[in-house]
Amino acid sequence: MEMTRTIPEEQWNPFIENFSREHMGWVATIDVLDRVAGPQHVAEGLPLQGISFDTKGSRPNAIEIAAGDKPGSHVTHIVDMPLYIREARESDGSVDLQIEPARGPMTLIHLRGPVH
């Protein structure tokens, strides 16, 4: 059974910090769901290095997702101006994080158990 919830905007920063800490090292697949071009893989099967929410830096109101632990397989993906963050927990223990920006395609991060 899937449990889905929308994260209230005022909770984004602590939610992202906790989520990143809890899921560091989990196997991540990152997809961009473009309505015109269709789904596009950004990363597949890479360990999650972290997710951060930047409210004041060079890209204010952006979420940065980093995956991969080797120089040749490291990916950073940025979602500018998020409008919605949704979390879905599956009965098999996997977790999906959906980030919908003000403009542009939605990002879907699928995580399953940590890399051993």
N, C-alpha and C positions, 0 to 999 in steps of 0.2 A: 504494500500500500504506500502510495506517495503522499508526502506531507509538503505542501507548498505554502510559502508565506512571502509577502512583500515587506521589505525592510523599510520602516519609516525614515525619511530623509534625515531627521535629527539624530538617528542612531547609526548612520552610515559609517562614520569614522571608527567608533568602537567595534561595530560589527565586523568591518573589514580587517581591523587589527586582530581580533579574536579568531576570525575565520582563517586568516592567513597563518597564524600561529598553530591552530589546530590541524591544518591540512598540509603543512609544509612537508614535502617529500612524497605526497600522494601522487599517483599517476594521473597526469592531466592531458585532456584533449581540449583544445581551444578552437572553436569555430566562429566564423563571422557569418551571420545569416542575412545576406544581401537579397533584397526583394527582386532586384533586376538580374544580377549575376548568379544568384543562387548561393547555396552554402559553400564556404571556402574554409579549408583547414589552415589554421595558423600554426598549430602544434598538435602532435599526436604521440601519446605514450611517453611524455617527458615528465620528470619529477617537478612538482610545483616548488618554486623557490620563494614565492611570496606574492602578495597582492597589497598594494598601498593606495591610499586615497590622498591626493595632493590638493589642498585647499588654498595654498598661498605661493607655491613655487613658480617655475617657469611656465607650467601649464595648469593654472588654477582650475579646480573642479574637474580633475581628470583621475581616472583609476588606471593604475599601471599593474600589469600582470606579467610575472617573469616565470619562465619554466626552462628546464634543462640544466644539467650540471657539468657539461663539458663545453669547451670553447666552440666546437663545431656544431653543437646542437643546443645552443642557448637562444631562446626567443623572448622578446619583450613586446607586449601588445598594450596599446594605450586606448582607452575609451574616454573621449572628451565629453564634457557636460552630460553626465548621466542624469536621466529622469527617473528611472526605476531600477531597483535591485531586487531580484526575487531569488529565493533559495528553495530548492526542492530536494528532499531527502527520500531516497528509495529504500524499500524493504531489504535490499541486498547490501545496504551500507554505503552505496555510492551517493554522491551529492552533485547536484547541478546548481550553478550560479548563473543567472541570466541578467545581463546588464544592458538596459535599453537607453541609448543616448538621445539627446534632443534632436540631433540630425545624424543621419547615417545608419549603417547596419547595426543590428543587435549582436552582442557577443554572448556566446554560450560556453561556459567552462564546465566540463564534465570531469569529476574526480572519483577515482576508486582507490581503495586501500593503499597504504604507503608502500614505496619500493623497498624491497628487502635486499 
